[in-house]
Amino acid sequence: MAGASTWKGTGERVVVTGASSGIGAAAAVEAAKAGATVALVARRADRLAEVVEECRRHVPWCQMVVADLAELALIDDLAAELTEVLGGGVDVLVNNAGVPKRRGVRDLSPADVEEVMRINYFSPVRLTLALLPGMLERDHGDIVNVSSMGAHMVAYRVGAYCASKAALEMFTEALHVELAGTGVRAHTFVPGTTLTEFSTPKDGNDPPFPTDPATAATAEEVGRELIRALGDERLVTYATARDEATAARKAADPNAFLAEMRSIFSAR
Ligand SMILES: NC(=O)c1ccc[n+]([C@@H]2O[C@H](COP(=O)([O-])OP(=O)(O)OC[C@H]3O[C@@H](n4cnc5c(N)ncnc54)[C@H](OP(=O)(O)O)[C@@H]3O)[C@@H](O)[C@H]2O)c1
């Protein structure tokens, strides 16, 4: 759960990637509700248009930019476009876009690993590197990288996905420490199971695991928590208290935690 926050909303210029559905869409609307001007990024123009319309009910000059974040060579141009549509600067970057990779290690191909790393790791890192100089120049900024409980729990048949999020977390930790003393903060935001399109059948993935709606969070709950985490001085914010407790249990004794998981999964 989020700690004390300095997030004010009004007047802030916010980029949210992966804002056409799920957590990103909810976070974009939440940021606009707080008075921020939001630039929403994703590939599906029709879905982005619906979300930007909702954002504009709160702040009429919110913008959408259609882009494929897997096109790494175009990220610098995207950063320039985002800066321009937001009137000359980005105050908050929420690297939320992400894809699953549900495939066990026995079946994983090098192409699978590269695909998930491209979207979940290389792309947010490049967008961060492109926007960071402007933030440092203005001595003002927040970078929020959306990870996953997959990086804190067990990588059962999602190893390449969890590794992409673990890489993103370590990069965020480097930002967090190295930017100390500047006006730019970096956070990791960690959702657990959330009811979105993420856990639906997708090309290049094994079928999704069943989700228990009774224990999963909604996109709105998680998006709200993500925006509440803005301005938090701590490195990591978990979307729910339950996720935080699970991560603490694994961190306290990883061998015992994984032994428990191995016995659960070997029974399947
Ligand atoms: N749902 C969960 O249980 C869960 C748990 C832990 C972490 N997360 C993380 O939360 C984040 C948001 O996921 P979600 O649950 O909200 O799922 P979602 O509804 O599927 O949202 C994923 C977003 O990423 C965008 N995206 C994917 N590939 C893209 C690409 N190549 N270029 C541009 N945008 C791209 C999608 O937009 P387009 O398809 O329109 O491009 C969409 O807006 C992800 O980073 C995910 O890893 C989710």
The ligand as an SDF file (V2000), in Angstrom:
LIG
                    3D

 48 52  0  0  0  0  0  0  0  0999 V2000
   -3.3360   -8.1740  -14.5120 N   0  0  0  0  0  0  0  0  0  0  0  0
   -2.4970   -8.7280  -13.6590 C   0  0  0  0  0  0  0  0  0  0  0  0
   -2.8630   -9.7150  -12.9750 O   0  0  0  0  0  0  0  0  0  0  0  0
   -1.1100   -8.1400  -13.4740 C   0  0  0  0  0  0  0  0  0  0  0  0
   -0.3670   -8.6030  -12.3750 C   0  0  0  0  0  0  0  0  0  0  0  0
    0.9120   -8.0810  -12.1820 C   0  0  0  0  0  0  0  0  0  0  0  0
    1.4170   -7.1380  -13.0400 C   0  0  0  0  0  0  0  0  0  0  0  0
    0.6820   -6.7000  -14.0950 N   0  0  0  0  0  0  0  0  0  0  0  0
    1.2910   -5.6970  -14.9850 C   0  0  0  0  0  0  0  0  0  0  0  0
    0.4170   -4.6060  -15.1050 O   0  0  0  0  0  0  0  0  0  0  0  0
    0.6630   -3.9420  -16.3450 C   0  0  0  0  0  0  0  0  0  0  0  0
   -0.6660   -3.6440  -17.0120 C   0  0  0  0  0  0  0  0  0  0  0  0
   -1.2940   -4.8670  -17.3440 O   0  0  0  0  0  0  0  0  0  0  0  0
   -2.8830   -5.0730  -17.2590 P   0  0  0  0  0  0  0  0  0  0  0  0
   -3.1370   -6.1220  -16.2640 O   0  0  0  0  0  0  0  0  0  0  0  0
   -3.5800   -3.7820  -17.1450 O   0  0  0  0  0  0  0  0  0  0  0  0
   -3.1520   -5.7750  -18.6840 O   0  0  0  0  0  0  0  0  0  0  0  0
   -3.8090   -5.2440  -20.0420 P   0  0  0  0  0  0  0  0  0  0  0  0
   -5.1980   -4.7960  -19.8040 O   0  0  0  0  0  0  0  0  0  0  0  0
   -3.5570   -6.3280  -21.0240 O   0  0  0  0  0  0  0  0  0  0  0  0
   -2.9360   -3.9750  -20.3920 O   0  0  0  0  0  0  0  0  0  0  0  0
   -1.6950   -4.0360  -21.0500 C   0  0  0  0  0  0  0  0  0  0  0  0
   -1.4630   -2.7140  -21.7350 C   0  0  0  0  0  0  0  0  0  0  0  0
   -0.1570   -2.7380  -22.3520 O   0  0  0  0  0  0  0  0  0  0  0  0
   -0.3010   -2.2760  -23.6890 C   0  0  0  0  0  0  0  0  0  0  0  0
    0.7160   -2.8710  -24.5550 N   0  0  0  0  0  0  0  0  0  0  0  0
    1.0620   -4.1660  -24.6500 C   0  0  0  0  0  0  0  0  0  0  0  0
    1.9940   -4.3240  -25.6290 N   0  0  0  0  0  0  0  0  0  0  0  0
    2.2210   -3.0850  -26.1400 C   0  0  0  0  0  0  0  0  0  0  0  0
    3.0580   -2.6080  -27.1850 C   0  0  0  0  0  0  0  0  0  0  0  0
    3.8550   -3.4100  -27.8930 N   0  0  0  0  0  0  0  0  0  0  0  0
    3.0420   -1.2780  -27.4480 N   0  0  0  0  0  0  0  0  0  0  0  0
    2.2350   -0.4400  -26.7480 C   0  0  0  0  0  0  0  0  0  0  0  0
    1.4300   -0.8450  -25.7390 N   0  0  0  0  0  0  0  0  0  0  0  0
    1.4190   -2.1570  -25.4580 C   0  0  0  0  0  0  0  0  0  0  0  0
   -1.7110   -2.7090  -24.0970 C   0  0  0  0  0  0  0  0  0  0  0  0
   -2.1930   -1.8610  -25.1340 O   0  0  0  0  0  0  0  0  0  0  0  0
   -2.3890   -2.2550  -26.6540 P   0  0  0  0  0  0  0  0  0  0  0  0
   -2.6890   -3.7310  -26.7290 O   0  0  0  0  0  0  0  0  0  0  0  0
   -3.5250   -1.3730  -27.0810 O   0  0  0  0  0  0  0  0  0  0  0  0
   -1.1060   -1.8830  -27.3200 O   0  0  0  0  0  0  0  0  0  0  0  0
   -2.4810   -2.4360  -22.8140 C   0  0  0  0  0  0  0  0  0  0  0  0
   -2.8850   -1.0750  -22.7570 O   0  0  0  0  0  0  0  0  0  0  0  0
    1.5990   -4.8570  -17.1390 C   0  0  0  0  0  0  0  0  0  0  0  0
    2.9180   -4.3500  -17.1030 O   0  0  0  0  0  0  0  0  0  0  0  0
    1.5250   -6.1810  -16.4000 C   0  0  0  0  0  0  0  0  0  0  0  0
    2.7390   -6.9270  -16.5200 O   0  0  0  0  0  0  0  0  0  0  0  0
   -0.5710   -7.1840  -14.3350 C   0  0  0  0  0  0  0  0  0  0  0  0
  1  2  1  0
  2  3  2  0
  2  4  1  0
  4  5  1  0
  4 48  2  0
  5  6  2  0
  6  7  1  0
  7  8  2  0
  8  9  1  0
  8 48  1  0
  9 10  1  0
  9 46  1  0
 10 11  1  0
 11 12  1  0
 11 44  1  0
 12 13  1  0
 13 14  1  0
 14 15  2  0
 14 16  1  0
 14 17  1  0
 17 18  1  0
 18 19  2  0
 18 20  1  0
 18 21  1  0
 21 22  1  0
 22 23  1  0
 23 24  1  0
 23 42  1  0
 24 25  1  0
 25 26  1  0
 25 36  1  0
 26 27  1  0
 26 35  1  0
 27 28  2  0
 28 29  1  0
 29 30  1  0
 29 35  2  0
 30 31  1  0
 30 32  2  0
 32 33  1  0
 33 34  2  0
 34 35  1  0
 36 37  1  0
 36 42  1  0
 37 38  1  0
 38 39  2  0
 38 40  1  0
 38 41  1  0
 42 43  1  0
 44 45  1  0
 44 46  1  0
 46 47  1  0
M  CHG  2   8   1  16  -1
M  END
$$$$
